[in-house]
Amino acid sequence: MAKLSNRLTRALNIQHPIVSAPMAFAAGGALAAAVSRAGGLGLIGGGYGDPAWLEDQFTAAAGQRVGVGFITWSLRKSPSLLTDVLRHRPAAVMLSFGDPRPFVDEIRDAGAALICQCQNMEHVMDAVDVGVDVVVAQAAEAGGHGSLRGALSFVPEAADYLAQHAPDTCLLAAGGIADGRGLAAAIMLGADGVLAGTRFWATREALVGERHHQAIVDTDGDGTLRTRIPDIARQIPWPQGFTARIRRNAFTERWHGREDLLEKNVAVEGPRYRQAFAEGDPDNTAVWFGEAAGLIHAIEPAAVIVERMVDEAADRLARHGGVTVS
């Protein structure tokens, strides 16, 4: 197996510049531990904050060195969640979708690296202002919640800004990255590594039902869309500017573009949605993955994915993308 070492691997004390995203409900302790064991850094998904679930997932990590991620605006409602999690000495804490300032000092005092996920340049500038260790430039291709920027321009723009204003801050690229080509491309765009979500969602260790896993294998890159409808159905008040990328299915066909009607009928449709989710129904609930679905053809162990991604990226980088210079 190849080894890709750079300032990110040194900063996070890992072997490979690969971090698994803290996907709510899917990224548990077993997945995070498997990614870390393979040489990357696995992050447990703190999501909207369930203290008992988080305790269970750190137990499932079995002492492996892992990190954790939170939805920042939700964490502000229950800040004790962070205090509880920091007792487990996570290697890093990732904050997304909100002002990190209320939590920065506590994270630093615990000795964890601070990772801030950003969806536009204003977010990047704000992260630099609080002294973040690692910025994630999350592009619109990503599954789950995000915004509008495309990776091909956003990642190098963020890299240029960091080089000028915070040269010691590392950069991860996120969105549409599922193999070694994506890792190599991210590095060539100026990132120090990648935060991969959808690819690790499709692993044996992820907390994802069998029918949802089959759905990603059956879906290509055109098979997702960005929408507000799962948040309406779940009655979760996400801030403006963020939408969810989910699989196109009967649920999206029924309600995408009819958000006002869904809101009027949420007393009936909300329980239907929750029941479908509990039953693992891939047609009548949100299935949370991104455009990288078109690059995923099997549900595999996380370690296999890390190894293959590193080997492919090393080969691509060594051959300079197959371009002959004359």
PAZAPA-4460 file (N, C-alpha, C; in steps of 0.05 Angstrom, whole numbers, plus 32768, in hexadecimal, padded with zeros to 4 digits):
% residues 326
    n_x    n_y    n_z   ca_x   ca_y   ca_z    c_x    c_y    c_z   seq   type   mol
   8011   7FE8   8000   8000   8000   8000   8011   8019   8000     1      M     A
   800A   802C   7FEF   8019   8045   7FEE   8014   8055   8007     2      A     A
   8024   806A   800B   8020   807C   8022   8023   8099   8018     3      K     A
   800F   80A9   801E   800F   80C5   8016   8011   80D5   802F     4      L     A
   8029   80E1   8033   802E   80F1   804B   8031   810E   8043     5      S     A
   8025   811F   8053   8027   813C   804F   8022   814A   8069     6      N     A
   801E   8164   8068   801B   8173   8081   8000   816C   808F     7      R     A
   7FEC   8163   8080   7FD3   815B   808D   7FD7   8142   809E     8      L     A
   7FE5   812E   8092   7FEA   8115   80A1   7FFB   811A   80BA     9      T     A
   800D   812D   80B8   801D   8134   80CF   800D   8143   80E4    10      R     A
   7FFB   8155   80DB   7FEB   8165   80ED   7FD7   8154   80FC    11      A     A
   7FCB   8140   80EF   7FB7   812F   80FB   7FC2   8115   8105    12      L     A
   7FDC   8110   8101   7FEA   80F8   810A   7FDC   80DF   80FE    13      N     A
   7FD9   80E0   80E3   7FCE   80C9   80D4   7FE1   80C1   80BE    14      I     A
   7FDB   80AB   80B1   7FED   80A1   809C   7FE5   80AC   8080    15      Q     A
   7FCB   80AF   807C   7FC1   80B7   8061   7FAF   80CF   8063    16      H     A
   7FAE   80E0   804F   7F9E   80F9   8050   7F81   80F4   804A    17      P     A
   7F75   80E2   8059   7F59   80DB   8054   7F4A   80DD   806F    18      I     A
   7F34   80EC   8070   7F24   80EE   8087   7F07   80E6   807F    19      V     A
   7EFB   80D5   808F   7EDF   80CE   8089   7ECC   80E2   8096    20      S     A
   7EB8   80E9   8087   7EA5   80FE   8090   7E94   80F4   80A8    21      A     A
   7E8D   8107   80BA   7E7C   80FF   80D1   7E5F   8100   80CA    22      P     A
   7E56   80ED   80B9   7E3B   80ED   80AF   7E27   80E5   80C5    23      M     A
   7E14   80F6   80C9   7E00   80F1   80DE   7DF2   80D6   80D8    24      A     A
   7DEF   80C6   80ED   7DE1   80AC   80ED   7DF0   8096   80DE    25      F     A
   7E04   809C   80CF   7E13   8088   80BF   7E2F   8084   80C8    26      A     A
   7E3C   8099   80D1   7E59   8097   80D9   7E5B   8091   80F7    27      A     A
   7E59   8078   80FE   7E5C   8070   8119   7E78   8069   8121    28      G     A
   7E7B   805E   8139   7E96   8058   8142   7EA4   8042   8132    29      G     A
   7E96   802E   8129   7EA3   8019   8119   7EAF   8024   80FF    30      A     A
   7EA0   8035   80F1   7EAB   8041   80D9   7EC2   8053   80DE    31      L     A
   7EC0   8064   80F2   7ED6   8077   80F9   7EEF   8067   8100    32      A     A
   7EEB   8052   8110   7F02   8042   8118   7F0F   8034   8101    33      A     A
   7EFF   802A   80EE   7F0A   801C   80D7   7F1A   802E   80C5    34      A     A
   7F11   8047   80C1   7F20   805A   80B1   7F3A   8061   80BF    35      V     A
   7F39   8066   80D9   7F51   806D   80E8   7F65   8056   80E8    36      S     A
   7F5B   803E   80EC   7F6C   8026   80EC   7F7A   8022   80D2    37      R     A
   7F6D   802B   80BC   7F79   8029   80A1   7F8D   803F   809B    38      A     A
   7F90   8052   80AD   7FA3   8067   80A9   7F98   8083   80A4    39      G     A
   7F7E   8085   80A1   7F71   809F   809F   7F68   80A9   80BA    40      G     A
   7F55   80BB   80BB   7F48   80C4   80D4   7F2A   80C1   80D0    41      L     A
   7F1E   80B1   80E1   7F01   80AD   80E0   7EF4   80C0   80F4    42      G     A
   7EDD   80CC   80EB   7ECE   80DE   80FC   7EB2   80D2   8102    43      L     A
   7EAB   80D1   811B   7E90   80C9   8123   7E7D   80E0   811E    44      I     A
   7E65   80DA   8113   7E52   80EF   810D   7E41   80F6   8125    45      G     A
   7E46   810D   8131   7E37   8116   8148   7E1B   811E   8141    46      G     A
   7E16   8126   8128   7DFC   812D   811E   7DEE   8142   812F    47      G     A
   7DD5   813D   8136   7DC5   814F   8145   7DC8   814C   8163    48      Y     A
   7DD8   8138   816B   7DDF   8136   8187   7DCE   8123   8197    49      G     A
   7DD7   810A   8199   7DCA   80F6   81AA   7DE0   80EB   81BC    50      D     A
   7DE1   80F4   81D6   7DF7   80EC   81E7   7DFB   80CE   81EB    51      P     A
   7DE5   80C0   81EE   7DE7   80A3   81F1   7DF3   8096   81D8    52      A     A
   7DEA   809F   81C1   7DF4   8094   81A8   7E12   809A   81A5    53      W     A
   7E1A   80B2   81AB   7E36   80B9   81A9   7E47   80A8   81BC    54      L     A
   7E3E   80A3   81D4   7E4D   8092   81E6   7E50   8076   81DB    55      E     A
   7E3A   806C   81CF   7E3B   8051   81C3   7E4F   8050   81AC    56      D     A
   7E51   8066   819C   7E63   8066   8185   7E80   8068   818D    57      Q     A
   7E86   8077   81A2   7EA1   8078   81AC   7EA9   805D   81B7    58      F     A
   7E96   804F   81C4   7E9B   8034   81CD   7EA1   8021   81B5    59      T     A
   7E91   8025   81A0   7E95   8014   8188   7EB0   801A   817A    60      A     A
   7EBB   8032   817E   7ED5   8038   8173   7EEB   8028   8180    61      A     A
   7EE5   801C   8197   7EF7   800A   81A5   7F13   8015   81A9    62      A     A
   7F14   802E   81B2   7F2E   803A   81B9   7F3E   8044   81A1    63      G     A
   7F34   8041   8189   7F42   804B   8171   7F42   8069   8172    64      Q     A
   7F57   8075   8167   7F5A   8092   8166   7F47   809D   8150    65      R     A
   7F32   80AA   8159   7F1E   80B5   8146   7F17   80D2   814E    66      V     A
   7F07   80DE   813C   7EFD   80F9   8142   7EDF   80F9   8142    67      G     A
   7ED3   8110   8143   7EB6   8113   8143   7EAE   812D   8135    68      V     A
   7E96   812D   812A   7E8C   8145   811D   7E71   814D   8126    69      G     A
   7E6B   8167   8127   7E51   8170   8130   7E45   8184   811C    70      F     A
   7E2A   8185   811B   7E1C   819A   810D   7E1B   81B2   8121    71      I     A
   7E2A   81C7   811A   7E30   81DB   812E   7E17   81E9   8139    72      T     A
   7E04   81F0   8127   7DEC   81FE   8131   7DDC   81ED   8144    73      W     A
   7DDD   81D3   8140   7DCF   81C1   8152   7DDE   81BD   816C    74      S     A
   7DF8   81BC   816B   7E08   81B9   8183   7E04   81D0   8196    75      L     A
   7DFF   81E8   818B   7DFA   81FF   819D   7DE2   81FB   81AF    76      R     A
   7DD0   81EA   81A7   7DB9   81E4   81B8   7DC0   81D2   81D0    77      K     A
   7DD5   81C2   81CD   7DDD   81AF   81E2   7DFB   81AF   81E4    78      S     A
   7E08   81C4   81EC   7E25   81C6   81EC   7E32   81B1   81FE    79      P     A
   7E24   81A6   8211   7E30   8191   8222   7E38   8179   8213    80      S     A
   7E2C   8175   81FB   7E34   815E   81EA   7E51   815F   81E4    81      L     A
   7E5B   8177   81DE   7E77   817A   81D8   7E88   8173   81F0    82      L     A
   7E81   817D   8207   7E90   8177   8220   7E91   8159   8225    83      T     A
   7E7B   814C   8221   7E7A   812F   8225   7E8C   8120   8212    84      D     A
   7E8B   8128   81F9   7E9B   811B   81E4   7EB9   811F   81E8    85      V     A
   7EC0   8137   81F1   7EDD   813D   81F4   7EE9   812C   820A    86      L     A
   7EDA   8120   821B   7EE5   810E   822F   7EF1   80F5   8223    87      R     A
   7EE8   80F0   820A   7EF3   80D9   81FB   7F0D   80DF   81ED    88      H     A
   7F16   80F8   81EF   7F2F   8101   81E3   7F30   80FC   81C5    89      R     A
   7F1C   8106   81B6   7F1C   8103   8199   7F34   8111   818D    90      P     A
   7F3E   8106   8177   7F55   8112   8169   7F4E   812D   815D    91      A     A
   7F35   812F   8154   7F2C   8148   8147   7F0E   814B   814B    92      A     A
   7F05   8164   814A   7EE8   816B   814B   7EE2   817B   8132    93      V     A
   7ECF   8173   8122   7EC7   8181   810B   7EAD   818F   8110    94      M     A
   7EAB   81A9   810A   7E93   81B9   810D   7E8A   81C2   80F1    95      L     A
   7E70   81BF   80EC   7E65   81C6   80D2   7E4B   81D5   80D5    96      S     A
   7E46   81E8   80C3   7E2C   81F5   80C1   7E26   8207   80D9    97      F     A
   7E38   8219   80DF   7E33   822C   80F4   7E4C   8238   80FF    98      G     A
   7E49   824C   8111   7E60   825A   811D   7E6E   8248   8131    99      D     A
   7E88   8242   812C   7E97   8231   813F   7EA0   823E   8158   100      P     A
   7E9E   8258   815A   7EAA   8267   8170   7EA3   825E   818C   101      R     A
   7E8A   8257   8191   7E83   824E   81AD   7E92   8235   81B6   102      P     A
   7E9E   8226   81A4   7EAA   820C   81AB   7EC8   820B   81A7   103      F     A
   7ED4   821F   819B   7EF0   821E   8194   7F02   8219   81AC   104      V     A
   7EFE   8229   81C1   7F10   8227   81D8   7F0F   820C   81E5   105      D     A
   7EF7   8202   81E8   7EF4   81E8   81F5   7F01   81D1   81E5   106      E     A
   7EFE   81D3   81CA   7F0B   81BF   81B9   7F29   81C1   81BB   107      I     A
   7F34   81D9   81BA   7F51   81DC   81BC   7F5C   81D4   81D8   108      R     A
   7F4D   81DA   81ED   7F56   81D3   8208   7F57   81B4   820B   109      D     A
   7F47   81A6   81FB   7F46   8189   81FD   7F5C   817C   81EC   110      A     A
   7F6A   818D   81DC   7F80   8182   81CC   7F78   8177   81B1   111      G     A
   7F5F   817B   81A9   7F55   8171   8190   7F5A   8185   817A   112      A     A
   7F5F   817B   8162   7F61   818C   814A   7F45   8197   8143   113      A     A
   7F43   81B0   813B   7F2A   81BC   8133   7F28   81BC   8114   114      L     A
   7F13   81AF   810A   7F0D   81AE   80EE   7EF3   81BD   80E9   115      I     A
   7EF3   81D0   80D6   7EDA   81DE   80D0   7ED3   81D8   80B3   116      C     A
   7EBB   81CE   80AE   7EB1   81CA   8093   7EA5   81E3   8088   117      Q     A
   7EAD   81EA   8070   7EA5   8204   8064   7E98   81FF   8049   118      C     A
   7E83   820F   8043   7E75   820C   802A   7E79   8224   8017   119      Q     A
   7E86   8239   8020   7E8C   8250   800F   7EA4   825F   801A   120      N     A
   7EAD   8273   800D   7EC5   8281   8015   7EC0   8291   802F   121      M     A
   7EA8   829A   8033   7EA3   82A8   804D   7EA7   8295   8064   122      E     A
   7E9F   827C   8061   7EA3   8269   8076   7EC1   8263   807A   123      H     A
   7ED0   8262   8064   7EED   825D   8066   7EFA   8274   8075   124      V     A
   7EF3   828C   806E   7EFE   82A4   807C   7EF8   82A4   809A   125      M     A
   7EDF   829C   80A0   7ED7   829B   80BC   7EE6   8285   80CB   126      D     A
   7EEB   826F   80BE   7EFA   8259   80CB   7F17   8262   80D1   127      A     A
   7F23   8270   80BE   7F3E   827B   80C2   7F3E   828E   80D9   128      V     A
   7F29   829E   80DC   7F27   82B2   80F1   7F27   82A5   810D   129      D     A
   7F1C   828D   810F   7F1C   827F   8129   7F35   826E   812D   130      V     A
   7F47   826D   811A   7F5F   825E   811D   7F5C   8240   8119   131      G     A
   7F4C   8238   8106   7F46   821C   8101   7F60   820D   80F9   132      V     A
   7F61   81F3   80FF   7F78   81E3   80F7   7F75   81D8   80DB   133      D     A
   7F5D   81D0   80D4   7F57   81C4   80BA   7F3D   81CF   80AF   134      V     A
   7F3D   81D9   8097   7F25   81E2   8089   7F1D   81CC   8076   135      V     A
   7F03   81C7   8075   7EF7   81B6   8061   7EE8   81C7   804C   136      V     A
   7EF0   81C5   8033   7EE1   81D3   801E   7ECD   81BF   8013   137      A     A
   7EB4   81C1   801C   7E9F   81AE   8014   7E91   81B8   7FFC   138      Q     A
   7E92   81A9   7FE7   7E85   81B1   7FCE   7E69   81A6   7FCC   139      A     A
   7E5A   81B0   7FB8   7E3E   81A9   7FB5   7E39   818C   7FAD   140      A     A
   7E4E   817E   7FA3   7E4B   8163   7F9B   7E47   8150   7FB3   141      E     A
   7E4D   815A   7FCB   7E4C   8149   7FE3   7E30   8140   7FEA   142      A     A
   7E2E   8129   7FF6   7E15   811F   8001   7E0F   812D   801B   143      G     A
   7DF6   812C   8023   7DEE   8139   803B   7DEC   8157   8038   144      G     A
   7DED   8166   804E   7DEA   8183   804D   7E03   8191   8042   145      H     A
   7DFE   81A6   8034   7E13   81B6   8028   7E07   81CE   8019   146      G     A
   7E17   81D9   8007   7E0E   81F1   7FF9   7E14   81EF   7FDB   147      S     A
   7E1F   8204   7FCF   7E1E   8206   7FB2   7E38   8205   7FA3   148      L     A
   7E4F   8209   7FB1   7E68   820B   7FA2   7E71   81F0   7F97   149      R     A
   7E7D   81F1   7F7F   7E88   81D9   7F72   7EA5   81D5   7F7A   150      G     A
   7EAE   81BC   7F7C   7EC9   81B6   7F86   7EDF   81C2   7F75   151      A     A
   7EDC   81C1   7F5B   7EF2   81C8   7F49   7EFB   81E5   7F4C   152      L     A
   7EE9   81F7   7F55   7EF1   8212   7F59   7EF4   8219   7F77   153      S     A
   7EE3   820C   7F88   7EE3   8213   7FA4   7EFC   820A   7FB2   154      F     A
   7F06   81F2   7FAD   7F1D   81E7   7FBA   7F36   81F8   7FB5   155      V     A
   7F3D   81FF   7F9C   7F55   820F   7F98   7F51   822C   7FA2   156      P     A
   7F39   8237   7FA1   7F35   8251   7FAC   7F3A   8251   7FCA   157      E     A
   7F30   823D   7FD8   7F35   823A   7FF5   7F53   8236   7FFA   158      A     A
   7F60   8226   7FE9   7F7C   8222   7FED   7F8C   823B   7FE9   159      A     A
   7F85   824C   7FD6   7F93   8265   7FD2   7F8F   8278   7FE9   160      D     A
   7F77   8278   7FF4   7F72   828A   800B   7F82   8281   8023   161      Y     A
   7F82   8267   8028   7F91   825D   803F   7FAF   8262   803C   162      L     A
   7FB9   825E   8024   7FD6   8263   801F   7FDE   8280   8025   163      A     A
   7FCC   8292   8021   7FD2   82AE   8025   7FCC   82B7   8042   164      Q     A
   7FB7   82AC   804E   7FAE   82B6   8068   7FB3   82A3   8080   165      H     A
   7FB6   828A   807A   7FB9   8276   8090   7FC9   825F   8085   166      A     A
   7FE3   8263   807F   7FF3   824F   8071   7FF7   8235   8081   167      P     A
   7FF3   8235   809B   7FF6   821D   80AB   7FDC   820D   80AD   168      D     A
   7FC6   8218   80A2   7FAC   820A   80A3   7FAA   81F6   808C   169      T     A
   7FA3   81DD   8093   7FA0   81C8   807F   7F84   81CA   8072   170      C     A
   7F82   81BE   805A   7F69   81BF   804B   7F61   81A3   8042   171      L     A
   7F48   819C   8047   7F3C   8184   803D   7F27   818B   8028   172      L     A
   7F27   817B   8012   7F12   817E   7FFE   7EFC   816A   8003   173      A     A
   7EE3   8172   7FFF   7ECC   8160   8003   7EB8   8164   7FED   174      A     A
   7EAB   814E   7FE5   7E96   8150   7FD1   7E9D   8141   7FB7   175      G     A
   7E91   812B   7FB3   7E96   811C   7F9A   7EAF   810B   7F99   176      G     A
   7EBC   8107   7FB0   7ED6   80F9   7FB1   7ED1   80DC   7FBB   177      I     A
   7ED7   80C9   7FAA   7ED2   80AD   7FB1   7EE8   809A   7FAA   178      A     A
   7EFD   80A3   7F9E   7F13   8091   7F96   7F2D   80A1   7F95   179      D     A
   7F42   8093   7F8D   7F5C   809F   7F8C   7F5F   80B6   7F78   180      G     A
   7F4F   80B5   7F63   7F4F   80CC   7F50   7F46   80E5   7F5E   181      R     A
   7F31   80E3   7F6F   7F28   80FA   7F7E   7F3C   8104   7F92   182      G     A
   7F4A   80F2   7FA0   7F5E   80FA   7FB3   7F75   8108   7FA4   183      L     A
   7F7E   80FD   7F8E   7F94   8109   7F7F   7F8B   8124   7F74   184      A     A
   7F73   8126   7F6A   7F69   813F   7F5F   7F67   8155   7F75   185      A     A
   7F5E   814D   7F8D   7F5C   8160   7FA3   7F78   816B   7FAA   186      A     A
   7F8C   8159   7FAB   7FA7   8162   7FB1   7FB1   8175   7F9B   187      I     A
   7FAC   816F   7F82   7FB4   8180   7F6C   7FA6   819B   7F6D   188      M     A
   7F8E   819C   7F78   7F7F   81B5   7F7A   7F89   81C6   7F92   189      L     A
   7F9A   81BB   7FA2   7FA5   81CA   7FB9   7F9D   81C1   7FD4   190      G     A
   7F8C   81AC   7FD6   7F84   81A1   7FEF   7F9B   818F   7FFA   191      A     A
   7F9A   818B   8015   7FAD   8179   8022   7FA2   815D   8024   192      D     A
   7F89   8159   801F   7F7C   813F   8022   7F5F   8142   801C   193      G     A
   7F50   812C   8023   7F33   812C   801D   7F23   8124   8036   194      V     A
   7F0B   812E   8037   7EF6   8125   8049   7EE2   8116   8038   195      L     A
   7EDF   80FC   803B   7ECE   80EC   802A   7EB6   80E2   803B   196      A     A
   7E9E   80E7   8030   7E86   80DE   803D   7E78   80C8   802F   197      G     A
   7E6E   80CD   8017   7E5E   80BA   8008   7E6D   809F   8005   198      T     A
   7E86   80A0   7FFF   7E95   8087   7FFB   7E96   8076   8014   199      R     A
   7E98   8083   802C   7E99   8074   8045   7E7D   806E   804F   200      F     A
   7E69   807C   8045   7E4D   8075   804A   7E47   8059   803F   201      W     A
   7E54   8054   8028   7E50   803A   801A   7E65   8026   8023   202      A     A
   7E67   8022   803E   7E7A   800E   8049   7E6B   7FFB   805B   203      T     A
   7E77   7FE5   8060   7E6B   7FD1   8072   7E69   7FDB   808F   204      R     A
   7E7B   7FED   8096   7E7B   7FF7   80B2   7E67   800D   80B7   205      E     A
   7E5D   801A   80A2   7E4B   8031   80A5   7E30   8027   80B0   206      A     A
   7E23   8038   80BF   7E09   8032   80CB   7DF3   8039   80B6   207      L     A
   7DF3   8029   80A1   7DE0   802E   808A   7DD3   8013   8084   208      V     A
   7DB8   8014   8080   7DA9   7FFC   807A   7DB0   7FF0   805F   209      G     A
   7DAA   7FD6   805D   7DB1   7FC7   8045   7DA3   7FD3   802C   210      E     A
   7D8A   7FDB   802E   7D7C   7FE5   8017   7D86   8001   800F   211      R     A
   7D8E   8010   8022   7D9B   802A   801C   7DB6   8026   800E   212      H     A
   7DC5   8012   8018   7DDE   800C   800B   7DDA   8002   7FEE   213      H     A
   7DC5   7FF2   7FEA   7DC0   7FE9   7FCF   7DB8   8000   7FBD   214      Q     A
   7DAB   8014   7FC9   7DA2   802C   7FB9   7DBA   803B   7FAE   215      A     A
   7DD0   803D   7FBD   7DE7   804C   7FB3   7DF5   803C   7F9D   216      I     A
   7DF6   8022   7FA0   7E02   8012   7F8B   7DF2   8014   7F71   217      V     A
   7DD8   8018   7F73   7DC7   8019   7F5C   7DC4   8036   7F50   218      D     A
   7DD1   8049   7F5C   7DCE   8065   7F55   7DE7   8070   7F47   219      T     A
   7DE3   8081   7F32   7DFB   808D   7F26   7DFD   80AA   7F30   220      D     A
   7E10   80B9   7F25   7E15   80D4   7F2E   7DFE   80E8   7F29   221      G     A
   7DEC   80E1   7F16   7DD5   80F2   7F11   7DBE   80ED   7F24   222      D     A
   7DC1   80D9   7F35   7DAB   80CF   7F45   7DA7   80DD   7F60   223      G     A
   7DB2   80F5   7F63   7DAD   8104   7F7C   7DA4   8121   7F75   224      T     A
   7D9B   812F   7F89   7D94   814B   7F86   7D96   8159   7FA1   225      L     A
   7D98   8174   7FA0   7D99   8184   7FB8   7D7C   818E   7FBD   226      R     A
   7D74   818C   7FD6   7D58   8192   7FDD   7D55   8198   7FFB   227      T     A
   7D3E   81A4   8002   7D37   81AA   801E   7D24   8196   8029   228      R     A
   7D19   8184   8019   7D02   8175   8021   7D07   8162   8039   229      I     A
   7D1E   8156   803C   7D21   8145   8054   7D20   8155   806E   230      P     A
   7D2B   816D   806D   7D2A   817E   8086   7D0E   8187   808C   231      D     A
   7CFE   818C   8077   7CE1   8193   807C   7CD3   817B   8088   232      I     A
   7CD7   8163   807C   7CC9   814B   8086   7CD1   8144   80A2   233      A     A
   7CEB   8149   80A9   7CF4   8143   80C4   7CEF   815A   80D7   234      R     A
   7CE6   8170   80CD   7CE2   8189   80DC   7CFB   8191   80EB   235      Q     A
   7D11   8191   80DD   7D2B   819A   80E7   7D31   81B5   80DA   236      I     A
   7D33   81CA   80EA   7D35   81E5   80DE   7D52   81EC   80D6   237      P     A
   7D5A   81E2   80BF   7D75   81E8   80B6   7D77   8206   80AD   238      W     A
   7D8E   8212   80B2   7D92   822E   80AA   7D90   8231   808C   239      P     A
   7D88   8249   8083   7D87   824E   8066   7DA2   824C   805A   240      Q     A
   7DA3   8244   8041   7DBC   8241   8032   7DC6   8225   8031   241      G     A
   7DBB   8213   8041   7DC4   81F7   8041   7DAD   81E5   8038   242      F     A
   7DB3   81D3   8025   7DA0   81BF   801C   7DAD   81A4   801F   243      T     A
   7D9D   818F   801C   7DA7   8174   801E   7DA9   8167   8002   244      A     A
   7DC0   815A   7FFD   7DC1   8149   7FE5   7DBA   812D   7FED   245      R     A
   7DA5   8123   7FE0   7D9B   8108   7FE5   7D94   80FA   7FCA   246      I     A
   7D8E   80E1   7FCC   7D88   80D1   7FB4   7D6C   80D9   7FA9   247      R     A
   7D6A   80DA   7F8F   7D50   80DD   7F81   7D40   80C4   7F85   248      R     A
   7D28   80C6   7F8F   7D17   80AF   7F93   7CFA   80B7   7F94   249      N     A
   7CE8   80A6   7F9D   7CCC   80AD   7F9E   7CC6   80C4   7FB0   250      A     A
   7CD5   80C6   7FC6   7CD2   80DC   7FD9   7CD9   80F7   7FCC   251      F     A
   7CEF   80F8   7FBD   7CF6   8112   7FB0   7CE4   8118   7F99   252      T     A
   7CDB   8103   7F8A   7CC8   8108   7F74   7CAE   8113   7F7F   253      E     A
   7CA6   810B   7F96   7C8D   8113   7FA1   7C8E   8130   7FAC   254      R     A
   7CA5   8138   7FB7   7CA5   8151   7FC6   7CB9   8166   7FBD   255      W     A
   7CCE   815F   7FAF   7CE1   8173   7FA6   7CD3   8187   7F93   256      H     A
   7CD5   81A1   7F99   7CC7   81B5   7F8A   7CAB   81BA   7F94   257      G     A
   7CA3   81AB   7FA9   7C88   81AF   7FB5   7C8C   81B3   7FD3   258      R     A
   7CA1   81C2   7FDA   7CA8   81C5   7FF6   7C92   81D2   8007   259      E     A
   7C85   81E5   7FFB   7C6F   81F3   800A   7C59   81DF   8011   260      D     A
   7C52   81CE   7FFF   7C3D   81BA   8004   7C46   81A6   8019   261      L     A
   7C5F   819E   8017   7C6A   818B   802C   7C68   8198   8047   262      L     A
   7C6F   81B1   8049   7C6E   81BF   8063   7C51   81BF   806E   263      E     A
   7C3E   81C3   805C   7C22   81C4   8065   7C18   81A8   806E   264      K     A
   7C24   8193   8063   7C1B   8178   8069   7C2F   8169   807B   265      N     A
   7C41   8177   8088   7C56   8169   8097   7C4B   8159   80AF   266      V     A
   7C34   8160   80BA   7C29   8151   80D0   7C23   8134   80C8   267      A     A
   7C1D   8131   80AE   7C18   8116   80A4   7C31   810A   8097   268      V     A
   7C3F   811A   8087   7C56   8110   8079   7C6F   810C   808A   269      E     A
   7C71   811B   80A0   7C88   8117   80B2   7C89   80FC   80BE   270      G     A
   7C73   80F2   80CA   7C73   80D6   80D5   7C77   80C1   80BF   271      P     A
   7C6D   80C6   80A7   7C71   80B3   8091   7C8F   80B1   808A   272      R     A
   7C9C   80C9   8089   7CB8   80CA   8084   7CC8   80BB   8099   273      Y     A
   7CC2   80C0   80B2   7CD1   80B4   80C8   7CCD   8095   80C8   274      R     A
   7CB5   808D   80C2   7CB0   8070   80C1   7CC0   8063   80AA   275      Q     A
   7CC1   8070   8093   7CD0   8065   807C   7CED   8064   8083   276      A     A
   7CF8   8078   8091   7D14   8078   8098   7D1A   8061   80AB   277      F     A
   7D08   805E   80BF   7D0C   8049   80D3   7D0B   802D   80C6   278      A     A
   7CFC   802A   80B1   7CF9   8011   80A3   7D0F   800C   808E   279      E     A
   7D20   8020   808A   7D36   801E   8076   7D2C   801F   805A   280      G     A
   7D15   802C   8056   7D09   802F   803B   7D1A   8043   802A   281      D     A
   7D25   803A   8014   7D36   804C   8004   7D26   805D   7FF0   282      P     A
   7D0C   805A   7FEF   7CFB   8068   7FDC   7CEB   807F   7FE8   283      D     A
   7CE4   807C   8001   7CD1   8090   800D   7CDE   809F   8024   284      N     A
   7CF8   80A1   8024   7D07   80B1   8038   7D20   80BB   802A   285      T     A
   7D2E   80CC   8037   7D47   80D6   802C   7D5D   80C1   802E   286      A     A
   7D6C   80BE   8019   7D84   80AC   8019   7D9C   80BE   8014   287      V     A
   7DAE   80C0   8028   7DC0   80D6   802B   7DDC   80CF   801E   288      W     A
   7DDE   80D3   8004   7DF8   80D1   7FF7   7DFB   80E5   7FE1   289      F     A
   7E13   80E9   7FD7   7E19   80FE   7FC3   7E1F   80F3   7FA8   290      G     A
   7E29   8105   7F97   7E2E   80FE   7F7B   7E43   80E9   7F77   291      E     A
   7E53   80E4   7F8B   7E67   80CE   7F89   7E5A   80B3   7F87   292      A     A
   7E40   80B1   7F89   7E32   8098   7F86   7E39   808A   7F6C   293      A     A
   7E3D   809A   7F57   7E43   808F   7F3D   7E5E   8081   7F3C   294      G     A
   7E6E   8084   7F50   7E89   8078   7F51   7E8A   8060   7F64   295      L     A
   7E73   8059   7F6F   7E71   8044   7F84   7E61   802D   7F79   296      I     A
   7E6D   8016   7F79   7E60   7FFE   7F6D   7E5F   7FE6   7F80   297      H     A
   7E68   7FEA   7F98   7E67   7FD5   7FAC   7E69   7FE0   7FC8   298      A     A
   7E5F   7FD2   7FDB   7E61   7FD8   7FF8   7E79   7FC9   8002   299      I     A
   7E8E   7FD8   800B   7EA8   7FCB   8011   7EB1   7FD3   802D   300      E     A
   7EC4   7FC6   8038   7ED0   7FCE   8052   7EDE   7FE9   804F   301      P     A
   7EDD   7FF9   8063   7EEA   8014   8062   7F07   8012   805D   302      A     A
   7F15   7FFE   8068   7F32   7FFC   8065   7F39   7FF7   8048   303      A     A
   7F29   7FE7   8039   7F2E   7FE2   801D   7F2C   7FFC   800D   304      V     A
   7F19   800D   8014   7F15   8026   8006   7F2D   8039   800B   305      I     A
   7F36   803B   8024   7F4D   804C   802B   7F66   8042   801B   306      V     A
   7F6B   8028   801C   7F82   801E   800E   7F82   8023   7FF0   307      E     A
   7F6B   801D   7FE4   7F69   8021   7FC7   7F6B   803F   7FC0   308      R     A
   7F5E   8050   7FCF   7F5F   806C   7FCA   7F7C   8077   7FCB   309      M     A
   7F8A   806E   7FDF   7FA6   8078   7FE1   7FB7   806D   7FCA   310      V     A
   7FB4   8053   7FC4   7FC4   8048   7FAE   7FBE   8055   7F93   311      D     A
   7FA5   805A   7F8E   7F9D   8067   7F74   7FA7   8083   7F73   312      E     A
   7FA5   8091   7F89   7FAE   80AD   7F8A   7FCC   80AF   7F86   313      A     A
   7FDB   809D   7F94   7FF8   809D   7F91   8000   8098   7F74   314      A     A
   7FF2   8085   7F67   7FF9   807F   7F4C   7FF2   8096   7F39   315      D     A
   7FDC   80A3   7F3E   7FD4   80BA   7F2D   7FE8   80D1   7F31   316      R     A
   7FEF   80D7   7F4A   8001   80ED   7F4F   801D   80E7   7F44   317      L     A
   8025   80CE   7F46   8040   80C7   7F3C   8041   80CA   7F1D   318      A     A
   802B   80C5   7F10   802A   80C6   7EF3   8021   80E2   7EEA   319      R     A
   801D   80F5   7EFD   8014   8110   7EF6   7FFB   8110   7EE5   320      H     A
   7FE9   80FE   7EED   7FCF   80FE   7EDF   7FD1   80F3   7EC2   321      G     A
   7FE7   80E7   7EBB   7FE9   80DC   7EA0   7FF0   80F0   7E8B   322      G     A
   7FF7   8109   7E93   7FFD   811E   7E80   801B   811D   7E78   323      V     A
   8021   811D   7E5F   803D   811F   7E56   8044   813C   7E50   324      T     A
   805A   8145   7E5D   8063   8160   7E59   807A   8160   7E45   325      V     A
   8079   8170   7E31   808F   8170   7E1E   8097   818D   7E17   326      S     A
***
